[in-house]
Amino acid sequence: MKIGFCGLGRMGVPMVRCLLRAGHEVHVWNRSTGPAQALAAEGAQVCASPRALADACPWVALCVFDAAAVEAVVFGTDGLAASRGLQVLIDHSSIPPGHTRAFARRLADTQGAQWLDAPVSGGTGGAAAGTLAVMVGGDAAVCEQVTPVLRAYAQRVTYMGPSGAGQVTKLCNQTIVATTIAAIAEAVALAQDAGVDAARLAEALAGGWADSTLLQLFVPRMTQEPPAAQATLDTMLKDLDTVAALARSQGTAIPVAAAAGQHYRLASRQGHGADDVSQLIRVFDPAPGRRA
């Protein structure tokens, strides 16, 4: 297939590489040219604007930071919506469901194009390995049509319902992930303050009820030297703020997620917003991994 891809950040670059490995013809655009040029050396074709990308590719995937970035890439000057060739937009960004629904209606009214909200879970490791989970909202038949392409970087593509349903599902995912990471950080701090080697928690709790993929991943990341950022604290805070806004709008009580959100906000205020999400531990211990 010929497919376009906008947004070549931590997630977008490995996703494009998966598409190239699967044999697809991939056209790319990014606000900064460095990542696009690097992918050009691997076989991607670089376009000068989102509009040029959509002129070349009727299907375009998008993975950018927030709703403002999505709106700019799609509806801004020389944006995707300026092209008459665009048929399907697959938005992998994590944005509020209400924005997704409004954008989808706007694109359908002006261009007659289909919008799928298709946020992903699995982090940069899952993107590189092609094992992401994709949760999709929009037209079911269009989701079925594009799923073979998404399989290049996803081990699971799940249709969740009409427009916005994919974004709601991602917010559920982030609620579980963010609160679990916060609980792990508290447990690591509890062990450290008691003089117990917190680095051994993952081994000690393996196979028990506290065990999880997150436990096995984040205990080492919290008890060793700070790792390179895969997902940042500010990104998680952005998503938790979106969770809070959705919950408030529909009257859903989220006491655990609300409390966790304040931990992420405090970490960001302390200057750790661009750090890996594992560095939430610094709210509890400014120098994690340095005590027995």
Secondary structure as GFF3:
##gff-version 3
##sequence-region A 1 292
A	DSSP	beta_strand	2	6	.	.	.	ID=ss1
A	DSSP	alpha_helix	12	21	.	.	.	ID=ss2
A	DSSP	beta_strand	25	29	.	.	.	ID=ss3
A	DSSP	alpha_helix	33	40	.	.	.	ID=ss4
A	DSSP	beta_strand	45	46	.	.	.	ID=ss5
A	DSSP	alpha_helix	50	56	.	.	.	ID=ss6
A	DSSP	beta_strand	59	62	.	.	.	ID=ss7
A	DSSP	alpha_helix	67	75	.	.	.	ID=ss8
A	DSSP	three_ten_helix	80	82	.	.	.	ID=ss9
A	DSSP	beta_strand	88	91	.	.	.	ID=ss10
A	DSSP	alpha_helix	97	111	.	.	.	ID=ss11
A	DSSP	beta_strand	114	117	.	.	.	ID=ss12
A	DSSP	beta_strand	120	121	.	.	.	ID=ss13
A	DSSP	alpha_helix	123	129	.	.	.	ID=ss14
A	DSSP	beta_strand	132	137	.	.	.	ID=ss15
A	DSSP	alpha_helix	140	150	.	.	.	ID=ss16
A	DSSP	beta_strand	154	161	.	.	.	ID=ss17
A	DSSP	alpha_helix	165	193	.	.	.	ID=ss18
A	DSSP	three_ten_helix	198	200	.	.	.	ID=ss19
A	DSSP	alpha_helix	201	205	.	.	.	ID=ss20
A	DSSP	alpha_helix	213	223	.	.	.	ID=ss21
A	DSSP	alpha_helix	233	250	.	.	.	ID=ss22
A	DSSP	alpha_helix	255	267	.	.	.	ID=ss23
A	DSSP	pi_helix	268	272	.	.	.	ID=ss24
A	DSSP	three_ten_helix	277	283	.	.	.	ID=ss25
###
